[in-house]
Amino acid sequence: MMQQAGSRDKQTIVIVDDEQPILTELKILLGRTYNIQTFVNPEEVEPFVDQNAVDMIISDEMMPEMRGSALLALIHEKHPDICNIVLSGQAEKDDIVRAVNEGHIFSFLYKPVERQQLLHVIQNGL
């Protein structure tokens, strides 16, 4: 049975990035409006998503353990209704096309992302 990831008064967004300062910054930016769950290790995300109601995942693309697009493709197989966004500071055009095609990505944004652009994409995705 699916458990709740905090209060369902707020939509739940999972954020995955191997850089803790980015997770902290995004949690501060989004935490008043959304229920935010952060992960440094992408391998911990799938078990969390399997046990909790999640509306969106925002993932870094380049992480030591795995690419964000690979993580999102894996999760999409079981949870196709979750909206996926990829952030990357060093992606090339081929990486973007591959991520969108493989991971069912709603949006691909470059780091550092503009605050208003991120908020706009999140609102459109949810």
MOGIMO-V438370 format. One record per residue. N is the residue number from 1. OMEGA is omega in whole degrees, 0 to 359 (* if undefined). Layout:
N:OMEGA
N:OMEGA
//
This chain:
1:182
2:175
3:179
4:177
5:183
6:182
7:178
8:170
9:178
10:174
11:183
12:176
13:174
14:178
15:183
16:178
17:180
18:178
19:183
20:179
21:178
22:178
23:180
24:180
25:180
26:178
27:177
28:181
29:190
30:190
31:179
32:184
33:186
34:170
35:186
36:173
37:183
38:179
39:173
40:182
41:182
42:181
43:179
44:187
45:184
46:178
47:178
48:181
49:179
50:185
51:186
52:176
53:182
54:181
55:184
56:172
57:174
58:185
59:168
60:178
61:186
62:177
63:183
64:185
65:181
66:176
67:178
68:180
69:177
70:177
71:183
72:176
73:179
74:180
75:181
76:179
77:181
78:186
79:185
80:182
81:179
82:178
83:184
84:176
85:177
86:173
87:177
88:178
89:186
90:182
91:174
92:184
93:180
94:178
95:180
96:180
97:180
98:181
99:180
100:182
101:185
102:190
103:181
104:185
105:177
106:182
107:178
108:184
109:177
110:171
111:352
112:183
113:176
114:183
115:183
116:178
117:179
118:180
119:179
120:180
121:179
122:180
123:179
124:182
125:181
126:*
//
